[in-house]
């Protein structure tokens, strides 16, 4: 009798739950999102903080995603520092890339279903959290067999590599040679693998280091035709000995002397594309390169391309890249998965300018704190 009385009392006190089990489900789940946030620009190690926040009820066009992984990219760091061209409203959850599994969809969501693996396709959506709500138009369903690391890092570096190898010189169609510095970077590793899959020869420049032999072998296993240190590229004889044609496309993410050395080896009417400046030194162009070699210089920013490109080009690019990944021809970058509670380790790695690590740090949400 006591148990029956208690049950009657509970139903009397909460008639809306008794009459509407769906309301009971929503209220009782009480989902909390563990997330990183910053309320001011500055040093990421100081301004990025951890917090927990209740998940609001889904809107009709929103999707609830349980995140699996999200990388820490240089652009994320620059945004937190307030140095990136994309401006955000504070407070803000950082993170531009990520992959997760759909937990729930709003009533008007058409092309995404519960259980789908999805990636975030637009920047500044705040992927550094274990549970998130996104509008359906910033998500893309990807194959279940696409690796977590590949999916988490898909929209920035593989797409950047693909576009630079497509939009400036017909390297695939004409079999032109490509040269790049920062070859052990995440984007550099993608350039090497895409070149290999297309049958394009490539020359790769890296900074010297104690384990240089291991790094060279790693890049050669990915598909590098040649790997040279910055010192070796100044004195190499591979062009004089006709071991390989001079490159027609140079990809520069370092700047300074490294970009000038690459420039020396470019073919007449070659093109240099700059997409980064890790040395923080300016790109110096000799006057003779303009006059006698007709070399041209370009910049590339993936965000700007995405804003202007048509949907057909975007879909073709994503299809090509995902196909290469699912065929195991394009692997995710050398990486380290770090637990969410060790996020400061990931931030510290992304802040380094030494260029020796060559390892992408990825926040792993499978075991949150």
N, C-alpha and C positions, 0 to 999 in steps of 0.2 A: 504493500500500500504506500509505503514511504517513497519508493521508486516511482510509482505512478503519479503521486502528488508532485514530485519534483519535475517530472516530465511535463505535467500539465502547467506548472508554474512557468517553465522555460518557454513553452509555446505561447502562453499568455503574454509574457514580457516581450516576445519577439515574433509577433504575428506575421510581419512582412517576410521573415525568413521561412516560416512554416508554409506560407502561401506561395512563396516564390523561391524555389530552390536555386535558381540562377543567381539571384541577389546574394544568397548565402554563400555560393561558390566564389563570387567576385570579392565579397567582403572578407571571407575567411582566408583567401589565399594571401592577402596582405603582402603582396610582392614588394620587396625592397631592392633597389638597384644600388650595387656597390660601384662607385665611380670616382674618377679623378676629376678635379675641377681647379680652375685658377680664376681669381677675382681681380688680379692686376698683372700687367706685363712685367717680365723680369727674368731672373735666373730660374729655369725650370726646377732646379733642385730645392729652391726656396719657396716659389710661389704656387707650385702644384701641390694640392692637398687631397686627402682621401675623405669621402663622405658617403653616407647612405641616404637614399631618397626614395620615398614611396612612389610606386608606379601608378599614375592616374589611369582612369578608365580609357580604353581605346576609343579614338574617334573613328568615324566610318571609313576613312581612307588610310588608317594607320595599321602598322604591323608590329607585333611584339616579337622581339628577337632575343634569344639567349645567345650571347656572343661566345664564340669558341676561341678566337685569337685576333689580335690587332697589333701591327708593327709600330715601332717608334722610328719615324723618318726624320731626316734633317728639316724638312718643311714643317713638321710638327713642332720641332724645337724653335725654329725661327718665328713661327706664329705665336708661341707662348712668350717669346722675347719681345714681340711687337715689331719685328723686323721684316715680316713677310708681307708682300703686296696685298694678300687677302686679309681684310680686316674683319674682326669678330666683335660681337657684343659681349661684355663681361657681366656677370661671371659666365664662364664657358667650359664645356667639357672638351678636352682636346681629342685628337685622333681623326685622321682622314681616311684610313683604310680599315677593313676588317671583314670577318666572315662569321656567320652564326647560323643557328637553326630556328626556324619560325615556330613560335609557341602558340600564337593566336593572330587572327586577322580581323580587321574591321568589316562591318556589314557590306560595304561597297567595294571592297578589294576584289579584283577580278582574276588576276593572273598569278597570284601567290597563294599557296596553301600551307596549312599546318604541316610541319615536318620537312618542308623545303630547305635546302641549303642555299643561303643567299649571301651576296657580297654588297657592300656599300659602294655606289658608283659615283657619288658626288662628294666634294670636299666639305670640310667643316660641319660634319654631322655628329661628331662626338662619339667615337667608337671605343674610347677607353673606359668602358663600363661593362659589367657582366650581363646586365639585362637592359634592353633599350627599346624605345618605341621610335620607329622611323615612318615617314610617309612612304607609301608604296612606290612613288616615282623615283626614289633614290636607291631602290633595291633592284638587284638582278638575280634571278634564280640561276644557279650553276649546277652542273652534274654532281650527283652524289659521290662519284668516284674521283672527283677533283680533290687533290690533297689539301689539307687544312692550311699548310704554309703557303702553297701555291695560290690558293684562293685568297688568303689574307693579304697577300702582297701583290695581287694581280693588277690593280688599277693604276699604279704609279710607274714602277720601274719597267715591267714588261711592255706596257703601252708606250712609254717613252722610248725604249729601245726600238720597238717596232716602227714607230712613226719616224724616228730619225733615219732609220735604214730604208724607209719608203719614200719620204717626202722631198728629199734633197738631191739624191742621185739614184739612177736606176741600177743599183748594185746587184739586185737579184737577176734582172733581165739581161744585163750585159756582163755579169761576172766581174764587177769592179772590186778592187781591193779596199778594205776599210782599215783605218788605224785609229786607235783610241788610247787615251790615258785614263788613269784611275780604273784600270781593267778589272781589279779585284772588287770594285764596288758592286752593290746589288744590281745597278743598271748595267755595269760593265759585264757582269756574268750573263745577263740576259742577251746583251749584244753578241757575245761569243756563241751562245747556244743557237740563237736565231740564225746567225751567219752559217753555222755548221749545217743546220737543217735546210738552208737555202743553197748550200754549196759555195758560199762566199768566203774567200780567203781573208784572214784578219790578222793584224799586227797589234799586239797589246803591250802597253807600257805600264810598269808598276814601280813603286819606290823600292829601293834596295832594303834588305832586312836580314837578320840572322838566318831565318828559315826560308830564304829565297828559292832554294831548290824545291822545297815542298810546295810552295805557292805556284811555281812554274808548272810543276806536274799537275797540280789541281786544275789550273786553267787549261792546260793542254788536254787533260781528260775531258773537260767540258767541250772542247772543240777549237781551242786557240791554235792558229797556224804557227805563230811565233809569239814568244813572250820575252820582252826585253826590259831591263831596268832603265831608269832615266839616264844613267851613265852609259849604258851599252847603246842606246839609241843614237847617241851623239857620234859614235865611231863605227856603227854597224856597216858591214860590207854586203849585206844581203841584196841590196839593189844593184850595186856595181857588178856583183857576180851573177846577176839575173836569176837569183833564186826565187824572186817574187817581183811582180810589177809594183811600181810605185803606187801608193794609194790615191784614190780619187775623192775619198770622203774621210774627213778627220772628225772625231767626236771628242770634245773637250769638256771635262768636268773639273779640271785642276787650275788652269790659268797659268800666269807667270812664265817661267822658263820652259816648263813642260809643254805648253801650247806652242811656243816658238820653235822648239825642237821638232815637234810633229809637223809644223808648217814647212820646215826645210825639205821634207821628203814628199810633199804633195805633188801630184801631177799638175801639168799646165791645165788651167781652168778647174782645178780642184775646189772643193768646198769644205770649210770648217764650220761645224755647228757647235756652239757653246751652250751647255745646259747646266753648268755648275761652276763653282770657283773655290774648290776646297783649299787651295793655297792662300786664298785671300789676296793674291797678287793680280794686277791687271793683265789682260791679254795684250801683248806687245806685237804689233804687226810691222815688219820691215816694209819700207816704201817699195822696194824691188818686187815684193810679192804682188802688189797691185799692178805695177807697170809691166814687168817682164813675164810674170806667170799667170796673170789674170785670175788670181785666186779670189774667191768671194767668201764673205763671213756672215754667219747667220746665228740667231739665237733661237732657242726652243724652250717653251714652257708648256707642260702638259695641260695645265688648267686653262690656259688661253686657247689651246687647240680644242678642248672639249666644249668651250663656249661657242665656238664658231662652226664646228664640224656638223655635217648633216647626219641624220640618224642611220642612213645606209652605211656610211663609212665607219661609224662607231660599231655597228653590229658586225660588219665584216672583220674589223680588227679584233673584237672580242672573240668571235668564232674562230679565227685563225690561231689566236694565242691559246685559247682553251683546248683546241684540238691538239696543238703541239704539247701542251701539258698532259693531257690525257693519254697521249701516245708516248709519254715519258721522254720527249725530245727537249722539253723545257722544264727544268727543275727550279724549285724555289732557291733563293740565295743561301749561301752558307749562313747559318743562323744559330741563335741560342734562345730557347723558350724560357722565359722567366715567369715565375708565379706572380700573380697580381700584387701581392704584398711586398714584392721585391722590385717594384716599379722604379725606384730611385737608381738601381743598378742599370736599368735600361736607359734611363735619362742620362746618366753619367756617361755611358758608352757613346750615345748619340752626340754628346757635347764635345767629344775629343776631336782634335784636328790632326792627330798624328798620322792617321791613314794606314796604320799597321794592322789594325784589328781585322778589317774586312769581314765583319760578322754582323748580320742584322739581328737586332734584339727584338723579340716578339713577345708581347704580353699574352700569357696563357691563362684563360679564364676557366679552365677545366677544374681548377682547384683554387677557389678564391678563399680569402681569409675571413 
